[in-house]
């Protein structure tokens, strides 16, 4: 059903942009090209993905499936997102709650500006990009063209890019580091996009009035867990809005902050106290390692691994009061609070609906 719409849209775009190589429409038979499908996490058909300058854009096209809507989307994606600053005072009035990249250039010609424009195009969804040219930027260009990052926060200073602006790969890496934080906030609006990245979630649920715990979580991740960024997504969530996942974990907003991992199959509760232990990177790293080794799932079903169980038995009495309390509850006929089956994943339900696409399913 989409094939003729896709072809019609490509013809419309070709008529509007006749420059060779400006836009390319391509299609992939994922039954034959299974390697490509796996590389780009294609699990539903049809899927429409956008590439800019040879790199995959995180957000898929989910707009109306018509030639007009699709061609308009492509046209919009070709428009420059760099805002031209005509008054230097405008830079002092930027929204300090957002991330900004500011380029100071003599003009909008040459290799420097071309590299900056490409990076802005690629990261348009993650940062706001500005350019001050000519007389407007003259006082800031004493040493030549420059690019700075202005982080969120009223009192944070601009951070200068110190590499060669014409080094596109280096500039892109620097800008990504600034615009795409290691720890992101998950909302109902971006949950679908985050699930499609295919990585498990480590989520800190917190009270929106508690800014200290999320801030410490970000610092710990940046300091100790940067090597784990390709194996898990670090997220924060408003625990009042996301009360349903907390309910599945046996928690309420009175228990906030709560840290858990959602593997898209099950949810696992961190056995430590976020309020006091969130700065201990080794404990967080162990939690991630236990997920990927299967230990979390295994212990939910079968209890502690034999070696760890022996260590617990050999531990001093004062270090095992919690275990004694559980045993005492059992003796009184009460059931332990620890479940025998991990709670079902909640966030997988925020992924794209199976009924929203034409999907190849085994049962069909």
Secondary structure, 3 states (H helix, E strand, C coil): CHHHHHHHHHHHHHHHCCCCCCCCCCCCCCCCCHHHHHHCCCCCECCCCCEECCEECCCCCCCCCCHHHHHHHHHHHCCCCCEEECCHHHHHHCCCCCCEEEEEECCCCHHHHHHHHHHHHHCCCCCEEEEEEHHHHHHHCCCCCEEEEECCCCCCCCEECCCCCCCHHHHHHHHHHHHCCCEEECCCCCHHHHHCCCCEEEEEEECCCCCHHHHHHHHHHHHHCHHHCCCEEEEEEECCCCHHHHHHCCCCHHHCCEEEEECCCEEEECCCCHHHHCCCHHHHHHHHHHHHCCHHHHHHHHCCCHHHHHHHHHCCHHHCHHHHHHHHHHHCCCCCCCCCCCEECCHHHHCCCCCCCECCCCCC
